[in-house]
Amino acid sequence: MTDTASIAGIATLKDAELLSLYLSLPPVSREKAFISTAQAAEITGLSIRTIQLWIENGAVRALVIGRKYRIVRESLRAHLEGQTDKWGS
């Protein structure tokens, strides 16, 4: 399985599958597929706490690695696009 194929559809994986994928990816590919709350906050222009609340409410998919969240980049994009659609209509 290529890294690109692994990353496609990542937001639909079950938690155990998502963790398995995370652990199997080389560091460069991990950085493409998963981001920190600080990176997500910087990308969106929002606070880290807002990103954490999105994760806790299930709006954005993330893994807990140690004491930190690793956010599924595709999930963040989908959430932001959903917000755009909500307010754009």
Backbone as JSON, one array per atom type, in Angstrom:
{
  "sequence": "MTDTASIAGIATLKDAELLSLYLSLPPVSREKAFISTAQAAEITGLSIRTIQLWIENGAVRALVIGRKYRIVRESLRAHLEGQTDKWGS",
  "N": [[0.86, -1.18, 0.0], [0.64, 2.14, -0.95], [1.83, 5.31, 0.32], [0.18, 7.45, -0.43], [-2.18, 6.12, -1.15], [-2.77, 5.08, 1.34], [-3.41, 7.32, 2.8], [-5.67, 8.37, 1.57], [-9.11, 8.56, 2.2], [-8.85, 8.43, 4.93], [-10.24, 9.59, 7.09], [-12.47, 8.05, 7.47], [-11.79, 5.72, 8.71], [-11.85, 3.25, 11.35], [-11.1, 3.71, 14.87], [-9.0, 1.97, 15.8], [-7.93, 1.14, 13.36], [-7.09, 3.58, 12.35], [-5.1, 4.29, 14.2], [-3.31, 2.2, 13.72], [-2.61, 2.78, 11.06], [-1.39, 5.29, 11.44], [0.86, 4.57, 12.98], [2.18, 2.98, 11.14], [2.97, 4.61, 9.08], [5.69, 6.36, 7.51], [7.63, 9.02, 9.02], [7.55, 11.41, 7.37], [5.24, 11.06, 5.8], [3.36, 10.86, 7.82], [3.32, 13.48, 8.74], [2.06, 14.71, 6.63], [-0.5, 13.67, 6.73], [-1.45, 13.96, 9.35], [-1.87, 16.49, 11.82], [-0.86, 18.79, 14.43], [-2.67, 20.26, 17.24], [-1.85, 22.88, 17.54], [-0.86, 23.47, 14.98], [-3.25, 23.21, 13.52], [-4.73, 25.26, 14.67], [-3.22, 27.45, 13.84], [-3.49, 27.26, 11.04], [-6.26, 27.67, 10.73], [-6.68, 30.05, 12.04], [-7.78, 30.18, 14.5], [-8.22, 29.55, 18.07], [-6.22, 27.26, 20.02], [-7.75, 25.97, 21.92], [-10.32, 26.05, 20.78], [-9.97, 24.28, 18.65], [-9.46, 21.96, 20.14], [-11.96, 21.66, 21.35], [-13.54, 21.12, 19.09], [-12.51, 18.61, 18.47], [-13.18, 17.16, 20.81], [-15.95, 17.31, 20.64], [-16.41, 15.76, 18.47], [-16.41, 16.78, 15.92], [-14.11, 16.99, 14.5], [-11.73, 14.6, 13.56], [-9.32, 12.87, 15.52], [-6.34, 11.44, 16.9], [-5.17, 10.36, 20.08], [-2.01, 10.71, 21.07], [0.28, 9.89, 23.26], [0.16, 12.56, 25.32], [-0.97, 14.29, 23.61], [-2.97, 15.54, 20.9], [-3.29, 14.26, 17.61], [-4.36, 15.41, 14.73], [-6.51, 14.42, 12.11], [-5.82, 15.55, 9.07], [-7.46, 15.62, 6.78], [-9.98, 15.39, 7.94], [-10.2, 17.82, 9.33], [-10.23, 19.57, 7.16], [-12.64, 18.75, 5.92], [-14.47, 19.43, 7.92], [-14.2, 22.24, 7.99], [-14.99, 22.87, 5.37], [-17.64, 22.03, 5.56], [-18.6, 23.94, 7.33], [-18.34, 26.19, 5.75], [-20.18, 25.62, 3.74], [-22.5, 25.6, 5.29], [-22.75, 28.28, 6.15], [-22.58, 29.59, 3.78], [-24.83, 29.09, 2.3]],
  "CA": [[0.0, 0.0, 0.0], [1.45, 3.35, -1.01], [1.46, 6.32, 1.3], [-0.96, 8.21, -0.95], [-3.35, 5.27, -1.03], [-3.04, 4.95, 2.76], [-3.96, 8.58, 3.31], [-7.0, 8.57, 0.99], [-10.2, 7.98, 2.99], [-8.37, 8.23, 6.3], [-11.21, 10.05, 8.09], [-13.53, 7.06, 7.64], [-11.26, 4.54, 9.4], [-12.15, 3.06, 12.77], [-10.0, 4.19, 15.71], [-7.89, 1.02, 15.8], [-7.33, 1.2, 12.02], [-6.43, 4.87, 12.25], [-3.87, 4.19, 14.97], [-2.42, 1.3, 12.98], [-2.1, 3.54, 9.92], [-0.48, 6.31, 11.97], [2.11, 3.93, 13.39], [2.85, 2.36, 10.0], [3.46, 5.63, 8.13], [6.97, 7.0, 7.8], [7.42, 10.37, 9.58], [7.18, 12.42, 6.36], [3.85, 10.83, 5.44], [2.56, 11.21, 9.0], [3.19, 14.94, 8.78], [1.11, 15.09, 5.59], [-1.83, 13.18, 7.06], [-1.84, 14.34, 10.71], [-1.29, 17.75, 12.3], [-1.08, 19.08, 15.86], [-3.68, 21.28, 17.51], [-1.23, 24.19, 17.28], [-0.85, 23.67, 13.52], [-4.63, 23.41, 13.1], [-5.1, 26.61, 15.11], [-2.54, 28.4, 12.96], [-4.12, 27.16, 9.72], [-7.62, 28.21, 10.76], [-6.73, 31.37, 12.67], [-8.57, 30.04, 15.72], [-7.42, 29.18, 19.23], [-5.99, 25.83, 20.24], [-8.9, 25.46, 22.68], [-11.42, 25.82, 19.83], [-9.64, 23.03, 17.95], [-9.67, 20.89, 21.11], [-13.4, 21.48, 21.5], [-14.0, 20.43, 17.89], [-12.12, 17.2, 18.62], [-13.98, 16.6, 21.9], [-17.35, 17.21, 20.18], [-16.49, 14.83, 17.35], [-16.47, 17.49, 14.64], [-12.81, 16.75, 13.84], [-11.13, 13.32, 13.98], [-7.95, 12.95, 16.0], [-5.8, 10.39, 17.76], [-4.4, 10.82, 21.24], [-0.69, 10.09, 21.08], [0.85, 10.42, 24.5], [-0.77, 13.54, 25.9], [-1.25, 15.26, 22.55], [-3.82, 15.14, 19.78], [-2.81, 14.3, 16.23], [-5.59, 15.62, 13.98], [-6.56, 13.96, 10.73], [-5.89, 16.77, 8.25], [-8.64, 15.49, 5.92], [-11.14, 15.65, 8.78], [-10.24, 19.27, 9.56], [-10.66, 20.18, 5.89], [-14.06, 18.43, 5.74], [-15.24, 20.24, 8.88], [-14.18, 23.64, 7.54], [-15.84, 22.94, 4.19], [-19.02, 21.94, 6.04], [-18.94, 25.24, 7.89], [-18.48, 27.11, 4.62], [-21.46, 25.29, 3.1], [-23.55, 25.99, 6.23], [-22.91, 29.73, 6.17], [-22.62, 30.1, 2.42], [-26.15, 28.86, 1.67]],
  "C": [[0.89, 1.23, 0.0], [0.98, 4.35, 0.02], [0.24, 7.11, 0.85], [-2.23, 7.4, -0.82], [-3.75, 5.12, 0.44], [-3.77, 6.18, 3.3], [-5.37, 8.83, 2.78], [-8.05, 7.87, 1.85], [-9.86, 7.77, 4.45], [-9.41, 8.59, 7.36], [-12.3, 9.04, 8.35], [-13.06, 5.8, 8.38], [-11.74, 4.47, 10.84], [-10.92, 3.47, 13.57], [-8.79, 3.27, 15.67], [-7.16, 1.03, 14.45], [-6.55, 2.5, 11.84], [-5.1, 4.86, 13.0], [-2.85, 3.3, 14.26], [-1.8, 2.01, 11.79], [-1.07, 4.56, 10.39], [0.88, 5.7, 12.3], [2.88, 3.34, 12.22], [3.44, 3.37, 9.02], [4.85, 6.12, 8.51], [6.72, 8.45, 8.26], [6.99, 11.43, 8.56], [5.71, 12.28, 5.97], [2.91, 11.15, 6.6], [2.3, 12.71, 9.04], [2.23, 15.45, 7.72], [-0.32, 14.75, 5.99], [-2.35, 13.67, 8.42], [-1.14, 15.64, 11.1], [-1.6, 17.92, 13.78], [-2.2, 20.11, 16.01], [-3.12, 22.68, 17.24], [-1.2, 24.48, 15.79], [-2.26, 23.95, 13.01], [-5.11, 24.81, 13.48], [-4.47, 27.66, 14.21], [-3.19, 28.42, 11.58], [-5.46, 27.87, 9.69], [-7.71, 29.62, 11.32], [-7.57, 31.36, 13.94], [-7.66, 29.64, 16.88], [-7.25, 27.66, 19.31], [-7.18, 25.23, 20.98], [-10.09, 25.2, 21.77], [-11.19, 24.51, 19.08], [-9.87, 21.85, 18.88], [-11.16, 20.62, 21.31], [-14.0, 20.78, 20.28], [-13.69, 18.94, 17.97], [-13.02, 16.53, 19.66], [-15.44, 16.43, 21.51], [-17.52, 16.28, 19.0], [-16.57, 15.48, 15.99], [-15.21, 17.24, 13.81], [-12.23, 15.46, 14.42], [-9.7, 13.52, 14.43], [-7.61, 11.71, 16.82], [-5.15, 11.05, 18.97], [-3.11, 10.01, 21.23], [0.05, 10.71, 22.27], [-0.18, 11.32, 25.16], [-1.19, 14.58, 24.88], [-2.2, 14.67, 21.52], [-3.03, 15.2, 18.49], [-4.07, 14.3, 15.37], [-5.45, 15.08, 12.57], [-6.8, 15.19, 9.87], [-7.14, 16.77, 7.37], [-9.93, 15.79, 6.68], [-11.3, 17.14, 9.06], [-10.74, 19.98, 8.31], [-12.17, 19.96, 5.68], [-14.93, 19.27, 6.68], [-15.32, 21.7, 8.44], [-15.04, 23.82, 6.29], [-17.31, 22.86, 4.55], [-19.49, 23.26, 6.62], [-19.16, 26.27, 6.8], [-19.82, 26.89, 3.94], [-22.62, 25.77, 3.97], [-23.83, 27.49, 6.16], [-23.01, 30.34, 4.79], [-23.98, 29.96, 1.75], [-27.14, 29.9, 2.06]]
}
